């Protein structure tokens, strides 16, 4: 998975879903969620199962995400929102 200058958080989440890559979402309030992207639409993303809470999923409002961390070619990389 690679980031492009034209990609926004929605694009990054869709790419992670298609490639079945685990993500860590950092929200504006400081909370983090780590897991697989299950679904993405224009307003929400569903992440699950959550790391450390395997019986739980989370529905996150995309507007509240300030960074998406994904594994990229052996290195961890952050995609920050504008």
Long-range contacts (C-beta under 8 A, 24 or more apart in sequence): 1-70, 1-71, 1-72, 2-72, 2-73, 3-72, 3-77, 3-79, 7-79, 8-81, 9-62, 9-65, 9-68, 9-79, 9-81, 10-40, 10-42, 10-62, 12-68, 12-70, 12-79, 13-37, 13-40, 13-45, 13-62, 13-68, 14-40, 16-68, 16-70, 21-70, 21-71, 22-51, 22-70, 22-71, 23-47, 23-68, 23-69, 23-70, 24-68, 24-69, 24-70, 25-60, 25-65, 25-67, 25-68, 25-69, 26-65, 26-66, 26-67, 26-68, 26-69, 27-60, 27-64, 27-65, 27-66, 28-64, 28-65, 28-66, 29-64, 33-58, 33-60
